[in-house]
Amino acid sequence: MKTPREPSQRKRAEKALFRALLALETETECRQFLEDLCTPAELEALIDRWSVVPLIEDGVPYRRIHDLTGVSVTTIGRVARFLTGGNGGYRTVLDRLSAER
């Protein structure tokens, strides 16, 4: 069983992870880091979530998204909730990627 961390320890570890992500410069570096950091299932879950974002943005119905991607309707709904009412992370990335085009 995992021993709980003190809140300050968790905050330092969280900040270190975020700084590590920000240090990555290429898609290859990002892939390598995430493949080292995540289990295959964890990485697949992240990819699944991100893959449905543009479809949700385009107004594709959840069932159709499921048919196209195999991602569960529950996950699609969760992504949609965070896309519209979450912390703004999806929106920030979408806006920045859109500006790059």
C-alpha positions as CSV (number, residue, x, y, z in Angstrom):
1,M,0.0,0.0,0.0
2,K,1.2,3.5,-0.9
3,T,2.2,5.6,2.1
4,P,0.4,9.0,1.9
5,R,2.6,12.0,1.2
6,E,2.5,15.2,3.1
7,P,0.7,17.9,1.1
8,S,3.9,19.9,0.7
9,Q,5.8,16.8,-0.6
10,R,3.0,16.1,-3.1
11,K,3.0,19.8,-4.3
12,R,6.8,19.6,-4.9
13,A,6.5,16.4,-6.8
14,E,3.6,17.8,-8.9
15,K,5.6,20.9,-9.7
16,A,8.6,18.8,-10.7
17,L,6.5,16.7,-13.0
18,F,5.0,19.9,-14.7
19,R,8.5,21.4,-15.1
20,A,9.7,18.1,-16.6
21,L,6.8,18.2,-19.2
22,L,7.6,21.9,-20.0
23,A,11.3,20.9,-20.6
24,L,10.3,18.7,-23.5
25,E,11.0,20.3,-26.9
26,T,9.9,17.8,-29.6
27,E,7.2,15.2,-30.2
28,T,9.8,12.5,-30.0
29,E,11.0,13.7,-26.6
30,C,7.4,13.8,-25.4
31,R,6.6,10.3,-26.7
32,Q,9.8,8.9,-25.1
33,F,9.1,10.6,-21.7
34,L,5.4,9.5,-21.6
35,E,6.3,6.0,-22.7
36,D,8.8,5.9,-19.8
37,L,6.4,7.6,-17.3
38,C,3.1,5.8,-18.1
39,T,2.1,2.2,-18.4
40,P,0.8,1.3,-21.9
41,A,-2.8,1.5,-20.5
42,E,-2.3,4.9,-18.9
43,L,-0.8,6.3,-22.2
44,E,-3.7,4.7,-24.2
45,A,-6.2,6.4,-21.9
46,L,-4.5,9.8,-22.4
47,I,-4.4,9.3,-26.2
48,D,-8.1,8.2,-26.1
49,R,-9.1,11.3,-24.2
50,W,-7.2,13.7,-26.5
51,S,-8.4,11.9,-29.7
52,V,-12.1,12.7,-28.9
53,V,-11.6,16.4,-28.2
54,P,-11.7,17.6,-31.9
55,L,-14.7,15.4,-32.5
56,I,-16.6,16.9,-29.6
57,E,-15.5,20.4,-30.8
58,D,-17.0,19.6,-34.2
59,G,-20.3,18.6,-32.5
60,V,-20.1,14.9,-33.5
61,P,-22.7,12.9,-31.4
62,Y,-21.2,10.8,-28.6
63,R,-22.3,7.5,-30.1
64,R,-20.7,8.4,-33.4
65,I,-17.5,9.3,-31.7
66,H,-17.6,5.9,-29.9
67,D,-18.1,4.2,-33.3
68,L,-15.2,6.1,-34.8
69,T,-12.7,5.8,-32.0
70,G,-13.8,2.9,-29.7
71,V,-13.6,5.3,-26.8
72,S,-16.4,4.7,-24.2
73,V,-19.3,7.0,-24.1
74,T,-18.5,7.6,-20.4
75,T,-15.0,8.8,-21.3
76,I,-16.3,11.0,-24.1
77,G,-18.8,12.6,-21.7
78,R,-16.1,13.2,-19.1
79,V,-13.9,14.8,-21.7
80,A,-16.8,17.0,-22.9
81,R,-17.6,18.1,-19.4
82,F,-14.0,19.1,-18.8
83,L,-13.8,20.8,-22.2
84,T,-16.7,23.1,-21.3
85,G,-16.4,23.4,-17.6
86,G,-13.1,22.1,-16.4
87,N,-9.9,23.9,-15.6
88,G,-9.3,25.3,-19.1
89,G,-6.5,23.0,-20.0
90,Y,-8.1,21.5,-23.1
91,R,-9.2,24.9,-24.3
92,T,-5.7,26.4,-23.8
93,V,-4.1,23.6,-25.9
94,L,-6.8,23.8,-28.6
95,D,-6.3,27.5,-28.9
96,R,-2.6,27.3,-29.1
97,L,-2.6,24.5,-31.7
98,S,-5.2,26.4,-33.7
99,A,-3.0,29.5,-33.7
100,E,0.0,27.5,-35.0
101,R,-2.0,26.6,-38.1
